[in-house]
Amino acid sequence: MYYPTGMKQFITISLEVISIRCIDNPEFWGSSMGSIWFNPEVLGDSLSETAGYKSGLALSIEEMCDHLVDTGYSDLLRASETQVVRLRSEDYDELFYKLLHRIGYTKEEFNGDITGIGLFHKYHGTEFEHIHAGVQQIFIEVWPKLIEAAIARDTRTLDPTLFIRTAHKKHGMKGAELALERIQVIDEGMRLNPNSGLRYTEWKSVEALEGLFKGGSGKIEAGKFLDQRFVNYLIANHDRLSDMHWRKFEELTAEYFHQQGFSVELGPGSNDDGIDVRVWKSNQNEESDPPHIIIQCKRQKAKVEKVIVKGLHADMQHFNAELGLLVTTSELSPGAKETIIARGYAINEVDNTGLKGWLKALEKPGSGIVRI
């Protein structure tokens, strides 16, 4: 964060990491009475840079505004490009958590609880209230010792074993479960909090979100054919499947079958004779065996006509493939479906609904945008 003094030292504590970070920046980002004043462009810069550091994707101002359009923050963010704006610190955190969720970095919008107060409300008035109170007391007594031990060992790793074992000894298995739950709250809070340098994945580079729609660099850090950051985004924004770049759509198809354990060959993208992806079973030889499935991808809004079905069947016969698959963001036309049934073609369809199922199978939240 930026502070009027130009320097702020803070200690970040989580299950895995203790880090001390010093941040020095001449930009003014003032705070008063629980509010933060942002000079022009500073809010957008801080939001996109921090979200980008966490998620590994890069968003423009317009992209951020589009994702926040129904939150009440979109107009404020756009206005902050040309004028000074004021935000309460808790509103800035809420804005940040909404953005992380809407780009697919978190499965649910984080509630901002980094203290564990939510656990108090969860167990208040239940049969486990006294156990929770006991575990909380153990936490207060033991956690400072764990921090001191980590500092003494000159390590960034904080070992919570003593906390969990003490809770188990005094309150049984339920005590151990509540202790672990308490640790998970701390860990999640620090990894998602905009004031923390912790993140789930240490990305080597950032990837612009626009690459999903205009064609990206092809550099992949998580995944083989399509970066997991794009997959997570599409899980949260599956209505944008039809807006994808056609090559990214083919890569999504290849990634799905790869993660299902098949051997996959992605076509060159042009001059591929209509075959976008070839798939072999794990026990087949790609060099000598005919493909198990040949796939044609149609990222379009119009229905897929029967001429495409006939062409795919001809390719199946030519390559001696067992199955054909049409993957589309739309659906097959009635004529195309009738052709498959009437002629007994071994062709299946994955439409927009089926693609949502694929995305669900590929879901890995947190494997996860800086400003461009």
ZAFI-92781 format. One record per residue (C-alpha): residue number from 1; residue in one letter; x, y, z. Coordinates in pm, whole numbers. Layout:
N
+------+-------+--------+--------+--------+
: kemi : sevex :     px :     py :     pz :
+------+-------+--------+--------+--------+
:  NUM :     A :      X :      Y :      Z :
...
+------+-------+--------+--------+--------+
//
This chain:
372
+------+-------+--------+--------+--------+
: kemi : sevex :     px :     py :     pz :
+------+-------+--------+--------+--------+
:    1 :     M :      0 :      0 :      0 :
:    2 :     Y :    101 :    364 :    -38 :
:    3 :     Y :    113 :    585 :    271 :
:    4 :     P :    164 :    962 :    317 :
:    5 :     T :    490 :    896 :    499 :
:    6 :     G :    619 :    712 :    192 :
:    7 :     M :    724 :    413 :    404 :
:    8 :     K :    534 :    148 :    594 :
:    9 :     Q :    661 :   -174 :    746 :
:   10 :     F :    419 :   -449 :    827 :
:   11 :     I :    442 :   -815 :    924 :
:   12 :     T :    234 :  -1075 :    743 :
:   13 :     I :    158 :  -1396 :    928 :
:   14 :     S :     -5 :  -1707 :    788 :
:   15 :     L :      6 :  -2084 :    813 :
:   16 :     E :    295 :  -2103 :    567 :
:   17 :     V :    471 :  -1771 :    556 :
:   18 :     I :    598 :  -1489 :    773 :
:   19 :     S :    725 :  -1199 :    569 :
:   20 :     I :    833 :   -843 :    638 :
:   21 :     R :    781 :   -606 :    349 :
:   22 :     C :    884 :   -242 :    309 :
:   23 :     I :    702 :    -41 :     47 :
:   24 :     D :    823 :    299 :    -66 :
:   25 :     N :    633 :    500 :   -324 :
:   26 :     P :    616 :    872 :   -381 :
:   27 :     E :    253 :    864 :   -490 :
:   28 :     F :     23 :   1012 :   -230 :
:   29 :     W :   -239 :    782 :    -95 :
:   30 :     G :   -366 :    956 :    213 :
:   31 :     S :   -584 :    820 :    489 :
:   32 :     S :   -797 :    993 :    748 :
:   33 :     M :  -1070 :    880 :    986 :
:   34 :     G :  -1077 :    529 :    830 :
:   35 :     S :  -1095 :    664 :    473 :
:   36 :     I :   -845 :    667 :    188 :
:   37 :     W :   -806 :    951 :    -62 :
:   38 :     F :   -680 :    851 :   -405 :
:   39 :     N :   -524 :   1090 :   -651 :
:   40 :     P :   -627 :   1050 :  -1018 :
:   41 :     E :   -536 :    705 :  -1161 :
:   42 :     V :   -400 :    582 :   -825 :
:   43 :     L :   -709 :    378 :   -733 :
:   44 :     G :   -707 :    198 :  -1068 :
:   45 :     D :   -333 :    139 :  -1050 :
:   46 :     S :   -339 :      4 :   -695 :
:   47 :     L :   -641 :   -216 :   -757 :
:   48 :     S :   -515 :   -366 :  -1082 :
:   49 :     E :   -158 :   -412 :   -961 :
:   50 :     T :   -263 :   -580 :   -637 :
:   51 :     A :   -524 :   -803 :   -802 :
:   52 :     G :   -272 :   -881 :  -1075 :
:   53 :     Y :     -7 :   -978 :   -824 :
:   54 :     K :   -250 :  -1220 :   -659 :
:   55 :     S :   -409 :  -1369 :   -971 :
:   56 :     G :   -141 :  -1345 :  -1239 :
:   57 :     L :   -373 :  -1183 :  -1494 :
:   58 :     A :   -369 :   -829 :  -1629 :
:   59 :     L :   -681 :   -610 :  -1656 :
:   60 :     S :   -738 :   -274 :  -1815 :
:   61 :     I :   -949 :     -9 :  -1642 :
:   62 :     E :  -1239 :    -78 :  -1877 :
:   63 :     E :  -1220 :   -451 :  -1809 :
:   64 :     M :  -1227 :   -391 :  -1434 :
:   65 :     C :  -1524 :   -157 :  -1472 :
:   66 :     D :  -1708 :   -416 :  -1683 :
:   67 :     H :  -1665 :   -678 :  -1412 :
:   68 :     L :  -1785 :   -440 :  -1140 :
:   69 :     V :  -2070 :   -287 :  -1335 :
:   70 :     D :  -2350 :   -392 :  -1096 :
:   71 :     T :  -2159 :   -338 :   -771 :
:   72 :     G :  -2178 :     40 :   -740 :
:   73 :     Y :  -1801 :     67 :   -777 :
:   74 :     S :  -1775 :     80 :  -1156 :
:   75 :     D :  -1863 :    450 :  -1192 :
:   76 :     L :  -1639 :    540 :   -900 :
:   77 :     L :  -1345 :    356 :  -1054 :
:   78 :     R :  -1397 :    524 :  -1390 :
:   79 :     A :  -1425 :    865 :  -1224 :
:   80 :     S :  -1104 :    802 :  -1029 :
:   81 :     E :   -908 :    818 :  -1352 :
:   82 :     T :   -956 :   1196 :  -1373 :
:   83 :     Q :  -1038 :   1311 :  -1020 :
:   84 :     V :   -957 :   1255 :   -653 :
:   85 :     V :  -1188 :   1000 :   -490 :
:   86 :     R :  -1245 :    893 :   -132 :
:   87 :     L :  -1310 :    536 :    -14 :
:   88 :     R :  -1347 :    387 :    329 :
:   89 :     S :  -1080 :    125 :    385 :
:   90 :     E :  -1342 :   -149 :    426 :
:   91 :     D :  -1501 :    -45 :     95 :
:   92 :     Y :  -1166 :    -72 :    -81 :
:   93 :     D :  -1126 :   -425 :     58 :
:   94 :     E :  -1479 :   -515 :    -55 :
:   95 :     L :  -1405 :   -378 :   -403 :
:   96 :     F :  -1088 :   -587 :   -418 :
:   97 :     Y :  -1264 :   -907 :   -307 :
:   98 :     K :  -1543 :   -857 :   -560 :
:   99 :     L :  -1291 :   -820 :   -840 :
:  100 :     L :  -1097 :  -1133 :   -739 :
:  101 :     H :  -1419 :  -1333 :   -735 :
:  102 :     R :  -1547 :  -1204 :  -1067 :
:  103 :     I :  -1229 :  -1289 :  -1252 :
:  104 :     G :  -1250 :  -1643 :  -1115 :
:  105 :     Y :   -967 :  -1627 :   -862 :
:  106 :     T :  -1197 :  -1722 :   -573 :
:  107 :     K :  -1489 :  -1960 :   -595 :
:  108 :     E :  -1694 :  -1739 :   -364 :
:  109 :     E :  -1658 :  -1374 :   -278 :
:  110 :     F :  -1433 :  -1347 :     28 :
:  111 :     N :  -1605 :  -1188 :    327 :
:  112 :     G :  -1290 :  -1016 :    451 :
:  113 :     D :  -1268 :  -1208 :    777 :
:  114 :     I :   -899 :  -1234 :    863 :
:  115 :     T :   -952 :  -1246 :   1241 :
:  116 :     G :  -1182 :  -1545 :   1279 :
:  117 :     I :  -1482 :  -1347 :   1403 :
:  118 :     G :  -1697 :  -1545 :   1162 :
:  119 :     L :  -1617 :  -1861 :   1357 :
:  120 :     F :  -1744 :  -1698 :   1676 :
:  121 :     H :  -2081 :  -1634 :   1511 :
:  122 :     K :  -2079 :  -1980 :   1354 :
:  123 :     Y :  -2048 :  -2162 :   1686 :
:  124 :     H :  -2226 :  -1915 :   1915 :
:  125 :     G :  -2528 :  -2084 :   2072 :
:  126 :     T :  -2432 :  -2431 :   1944 :
:  127 :     E :  -2317 :  -2740 :   2128 :
:  128 :     F :  -1959 :  -2659 :   2026 :
:  129 :     E :  -1953 :  -2305 :   2164 :
:  130 :     H :  -1748 :  -2399 :   2471 :
:  131 :     I :  -1499 :  -2594 :   2258 :
:  132 :     H :  -1458 :  -2299 :   2024 :
:  133 :     A :  -1399 :  -2069 :   2322 :
:  134 :     G :  -1139 :  -2310 :   2456 :
:  135 :     V :   -961 :  -2336 :   2122 :
:  136 :     Q :   -962 :  -1959 :   2089 :
:  137 :     Q :   -794 :  -1928 :   2429 :
:  138 :     I :   -532 :  -2180 :   2326 :
:  139 :     F :   -474 :  -1979 :   2008 :
:  140 :     I :   -416 :  -1661 :   2210 :
:  141 :     E :   -165 :  -1841 :   2432 :
:  142 :     V :     18 :  -2051 :   2173 :
:  143 :     W :     28 :  -1845 :   1853 :
:  144 :     P :    276 :  -1581 :   1977 :
:  145 :     K :    510 :  -1863 :   2076 :
:  146 :     L :    492 :  -2009 :   1725 :
:  147 :     I :    581 :  -1671 :   1578 :
:  148 :     E :    874 :  -1630 :   1817 :
:  149 :     A :    997 :  -1980 :   1734 :
:  150 :     A :    984 :  -1909 :   1361 :
:  151 :     I :   1175 :  -1583 :   1403 :
:  152 :     A :   1435 :  -1755 :   1621 :
:  153 :     R :   1486 :  -2020 :   1351 :
:  154 :     D :   1515 :  -1745 :   1090 :
:  155 :     T :   1252 :  -1914 :    878 :
:  156 :     R :    946 :  -1798 :    687 :
:  157 :     T :    761 :  -2114 :    785 :
:  158 :     L :    529 :  -2113 :   1082 :
:  159 :     D :    455 :  -2462 :   1215 :
:  160 :     P :    102 :  -2484 :   1370 :
:  161 :     T :    150 :  -2836 :   1507 :
:  162 :     L :    168 :  -2726 :   1873 :
:  163 :     F :   -159 :  -2535 :   1841 :
:  164 :     I :   -344 :  -2829 :   1685 :
:  165 :     R :   -200 :  -3086 :   1928 :
:  166 :     T :   -282 :  -2872 :   2232 :
:  167 :     A :   -639 :  -2825 :   2110 :
:  168 :     H :   -667 :  -3201 :   2050 :
:  169 :     K :   -531 :  -3283 :   2393 :
:  170 :     K :   -777 :  -3054 :   2573 :
:  171 :     H :  -1085 :  -3087 :   2352 :
:  172 :     G :  -1047 :  -3407 :   2153 :
:  173 :     M :  -1092 :  -3447 :   1779 :
:  174 :     K :  -1343 :  -3164 :   1758 :
:  175 :     G :  -1090 :  -2933 :   1919 :
:  176 :     A :   -832 :  -3030 :   1656 :
:  177 :     E :  -1088 :  -2968 :   1380 :
:  178 :     L :  -1168 :  -2621 :   1514 :
:  179 :     A :   -799 :  -2541 :   1548 :
:  180 :     L :   -739 :  -2638 :   1186 :
:  181 :     E :  -1041 :  -2433 :   1080 :
:  182 :     R :   -895 :  -2133 :   1265 :
:  183 :     I :   -565 :  -2174 :   1082 :
:  184 :     Q :   -741 :  -2198 :    748 :
:  185 :     V :   -923 :  -1870 :    816 :
:  186 :     I :   -591 :  -1697 :    886 :
:  187 :     D :   -426 :  -1847 :    581 :
:  188 :     E :   -709 :  -1760 :    342 :
:  189 :     G :   -741 :  -1412 :    486 :
:  190 :     M :   -374 :  -1329 :    444 :
:  191 :     R :   -353 :  -1474 :     95 :
:  192 :     L :   -655 :  -1274 :    -23 :
:  193 :     N :   -605 :   -956 :    177 :
:  194 :     P :   -485 :   -666 :    -44 :
:  195 :     N :   -246 :   -554 :    231 :
:  196 :     S :    -63 :   -887 :    231 :
:  197 :     G :    213 :  -1002 :     -1 :
:  198 :     L :     94 :  -1363 :     16 :
:  199 :     R :    -66 :  -1540 :   -280 :
:  200 :     Y :   -153 :  -1897 :   -374 :
:  201 :     T :     80 :  -1924 :   -674 :
:  202 :     E :    412 :  -1754 :   -742 :
:  203 :     W :    356 :  -1651 :  -1102 :
:  204 :     K :    665 :  -1591 :  -1315 :
:  205 :     S :    475 :  -1352 :  -1539 :
:  206 :     V :    135 :  -1196 :  -1587 :
:  207 :     E :    -98 :  -1266 :  -1876 :
:  208 :     A :   -330 :  -1000 :  -2014 :
:  209 :     L :   -697 :  -1097 :  -1991 :
:  210 :     E :   -752 :   -958 :  -2341 :
:  211 :     G :   -535 :  -1245 :  -2468 :
:  212 :     L :   -829 :  -1477 :  -2406 :
:  213 :     F :  -1033 :  -1280 :  -2658 :
:  214 :     K :   -768 :  -1156 :  -2902 :
:  215 :     G :   -520 :  -1441 :  -2887 :
:  216 :     G :   -244 :  -1446 :  -2626 :
:  217 :     S :    126 :  -1508 :  -2620 :
:  218 :     G :     90 :  -1883 :  -2584 :
:  219 :     K :    308 :  -1885 :  -2273 :
:  220 :     I :    150 :  -2122 :  -2021 :
:  221 :     E :    247 :  -2153 :  -1655 :
:  222 :     A :    -39 :  -2372 :  -1527 :
:  223 :     G :   -178 :  -2619 :  -1778 :
:  224 :     K :    -59 :  -2761 :  -2110 :
:  225 :     F :   -276 :  -2603 :  -2379 :
:  226 :     L :   -466 :  -2323 :  -2199 :
:  227 :     D :   -345 :  -2144 :  -1888 :
:  228 :     Q :   -546 :  -2221 :  -1575 :
:  229 :     R :   -588 :  -1848 :  -1514 :
:  230 :     F :   -803 :  -1828 :  -1826 :
:  231 :     V :   -993 :  -2142 :  -1726 :
:  232 :     N :  -1076 :  -1999 :  -1385 :
:  233 :     Y :  -1190 :  -1677 :  -1547 :
:  234 :     L :  -1426 :  -1865 :  -1779 :
:  235 :     I :  -1570 :  -2065 :  -1489 :
:  236 :     A :  -1681 :  -1738 :  -1333 :
:  237 :     N :  -1774 :  -1581 :  -1668 :
:  238 :     H :  -1902 :  -1869 :  -1882 :
:  239 :     D :  -2132 :  -1627 :  -2067 :
:  240 :     R :  -1817 :  -1504 :  -2246 :
:  241 :     L :  -1735 :  -1841 :  -2403 :
:  242 :     S :  -1863 :  -1724 :  -2739 :
:  243 :     D :  -1639 :  -1414 :  -2718 :
:  244 :     M :  -1321 :  -1620 :  -2691 :
:  245 :     H :  -1059 :  -1608 :  -2962 :
:  246 :     W :  -1114 :  -1910 :  -3186 :
:  247 :     R :   -765 :  -2043 :  -3110 :
:  248 :     K :   -820 :  -2017 :  -2735 :
:  249 :     F :  -1144 :  -2212 :  -2781 :
:  250 :     E :   -951 :  -2492 :  -2948 :
:  251 :     E :   -695 :  -2480 :  -2667 :
:  252 :     L :   -973 :  -2510 :  -2409 :
:  253 :     T :  -1098 :  -2823 :  -2582 :
:  254 :     A :   -749 :  -2973 :  -2592 :
:  255 :     E :   -689 :  -2884 :  -2227 :
:  256 :     Y :  -1006 :  -3062 :  -2118 :
:  257 :     F :   -913 :  -3392 :  -2281 :
:  258 :     H :   -553 :  -3361 :  -2163 :
:  259 :     Q :   -668 :  -3326 :  -1803 :
:  260 :     Q :   -903 :  -3623 :  -1851 :
:  261 :     G :   -597 :  -3840 :  -1915 :
:  262 :     F :   -603 :  -3864 :  -2294 :
:  263 :     S :   -314 :  -3804 :  -2533 :
:  264 :     V :   -396 :  -3491 :  -2728 :
:  265 :     E :   -268 :  -3324 :  -3043 :
:  266 :     L :   -378 :  -2966 :  -3108 :
:  267 :     G :   -396 :  -2880 :  -3475 :
:  268 :     P :   -188 :  -2599 :  -3624 :
:  269 :     G :   -485 :  -2363 :  -3628 :
:  270 :     S :   -484 :  -2313 :  -4004 :
:  271 :     N :   -472 :  -2553 :  -4297 :
:  272 :     D :   -583 :  -2829 :  -4058 :
:  273 :     D :   -849 :  -2973 :  -4294 :
:  274 :     G :  -1119 :  -2896 :  -4038 :
:  275 :     I :   -967 :  -3114 :  -3767 :
:  276 :     D :   -886 :  -2898 :  -3468 :
:  277 :     V :   -799 :  -3160 :  -3206 :
:  278 :     R :   -704 :  -3528 :  -3221 :
:  279 :     V :   -744 :  -3749 :  -2916 :
:  280 :     W :   -600 :  -4091 :  -2835 :
:  281 :     K :   -666 :  -4321 :  -2541 :
:  282 :     S :   -381 :  -4355 :  -2294 :
:  283 :     N :   -299 :  -4705 :  -2422 :
:  284 :     Q :   -283 :  -4597 :  -2787 :
:  285 :     N :     22 :  -4495 :  -2987 :
:  286 :     E :    -10 :  -4149 :  -3142 :
:  287 :     E :    245 :  -4233 :  -3408 :
:  288 :     S :     83 :  -4552 :  -3540 :
:  289 :     D :   -275 :  -4580 :  -3412 :
:  290 :     P :   -566 :  -4389 :  -3564 :
:  291 :     P :   -714 :  -4129 :  -3330 :
:  292 :     H :   -989 :  -4235 :  -3095 :
:  293 :     I :  -1169 :  -3901 :  -3144 :
:  294 :     I :  -1132 :  -3621 :  -3394 :
:  295 :     I :  -1280 :  -3290 :  -3292 :
:  296 :     Q :  -1401 :  -2986 :  -3475 :
:  297 :     C :  -1449 :  -2666 :  -3271 :
:  298 :     K :  -1709 :  -2406 :  -3363 :
:  299 :     R :  -1694 :  -2092 :  -3153 :
:  300 :     Q :  -1999 :  -1920 :  -3291 :
:  301 :     K :  -2345 :  -1796 :  -3201 :
:  302 :     A :  -2522 :  -1939 :  -3504 :
:  303 :     K :  -2632 :  -2303 :  -3498 :
:  304 :     V :  -2399 :  -2557 :  -3658 :
:  305 :     E :  -2544 :  -2676 :  -3990 :
:  306 :     K :  -2549 :  -3030 :  -4131 :
:  307 :     V :  -2276 :  -2961 :  -4386 :
:  308 :     I :  -2031 :  -2942 :  -4095 :
:  309 :     V :  -2156 :  -3276 :  -3964 :
:  310 :     K :  -2110 :  -3439 :  -4304 :
:  311 :     G :  -1759 :  -3297 :  -4334 :
:  312 :     L :  -1661 :  -3427 :  -3990 :
:  313 :     H :  -1793 :  -3774 :  -4077 :
:  314 :     A :  -1587 :  -3776 :  -4395 :
:  315 :     D :  -1278 :  -3689 :  -4189 :
:  316 :     M :  -1358 :  -3970 :  -3946 :
:  317 :     Q :  -1362 :  -4218 :  -4230 :
:  318 :     H :  -1042 :  -4079 :  -4381 :
:  319 :     F :   -847 :  -4103 :  -4052 :
:  320 :     N :  -1029 :  -4419 :  -3935 :
:  321 :     A :  -1136 :  -4248 :  -3612 :
:  322 :     E :  -1378 :  -4420 :  -3378 :
:  323 :     L :  -1571 :  -4108 :  -3279 :
:  324 :     G :  -1629 :  -3755 :  -3396 :
:  325 :     L :  -1703 :  -3460 :  -3169 :
:  326 :     L :  -1843 :  -3117 :  -3248 :
:  327 :     V :  -1768 :  -2866 :  -2974 :
:  328 :     T :  -1964 :  -2545 :  -3006 :
:  329 :     T :  -2063 :  -2241 :  -2802 :
:  330 :     S :  -2400 :  -2269 :  -2976 :
:  331 :     E :  -2575 :  -2595 :  -3069 :
:  332 :     L :  -2643 :  -2817 :  -3368 :
:  333 :     S :  -2925 :  -2717 :  -3599 :
:  334 :     P :  -3227 :  -2952 :  -3616 :
:  335 :     G :  -3110 :  -3060 :  -3962 :
:  336 :     A :  -2763 :  -3145 :  -3832 :
:  337 :     K :  -2908 :  -3353 :  -3548 :
:  338 :     E :  -3140 :  -3536 :  -3787 :
:  339 :     T :  -2848 :  -3615 :  -4018 :
:  340 :     I :  -2651 :  -3774 :  -3733 :
:  341 :     I :  -2945 :  -3990 :  -3629 :
:  342 :     A :  -3066 :  -4084 :  -3978 :
:  343 :     R :  -2723 :  -4184 :  -4106 :
:  344 :     G :  -2600 :  -4339 :  -3782 :
:  345 :     Y :  -2294 :  -4119 :  -3755 :
:  346 :     A :  -2077 :  -4179 :  -3446 :
:  347 :     I :  -2071 :  -3807 :  -3378 :
:  348 :     N :  -2146 :  -3642 :  -3047 :
:  349 :     E :  -2207 :  -3279 :  -2960 :
:  350 :     V :  -2078 :  -3065 :  -2675 :
:  351 :     D :  -2281 :  -2745 :  -2671 :
:  352 :     N :  -2273 :  -2442 :  -2445 :
:  353 :     T :  -2426 :  -2636 :  -2157 :
:  354 :     G :  -2174 :  -2917 :  -2198 :
:  355 :     L :  -1889 :  -2664 :  -2198 :
:  356 :     K :  -2001 :  -2542 :  -1858 :
:  357 :     G :  -1964 :  -2899 :  -1736 :
:  358 :     W :  -1613 :  -2910 :  -1881 :
:  359 :     L :  -1522 :  -2591 :  -1697 :
:  360 :     K :  -1653 :  -2740 :  -1375 :
:  361 :     A :  -1425 :  -3040 :  -1424 :
:  362 :     L :  -1128 :  -2808 :  -1486 :
:  363 :     E :  -1198 :  -2596 :  -1180 :
:  364 :     K :   -895 :  -2509 :   -969 :
:  365 :     P :   -973 :  -2183 :   -787 :
:  366 :     G :   -680 :  -1982 :   -667 :
:  367 :     S :   -441 :  -2112 :   -927 :
:  368 :     G :   -521 :  -1786 :  -1089 :
:  369 :     I :   -458 :   -943 :  -1351 :
:  370 :     V :   -169 :   -599 :  -1342 :
:  371 :     R :   -279 :   -294 :  -1528 :
:  372 :     I :   -205 :   -257 :  -1898 :
+------+-------+--------+--------+--------+
//
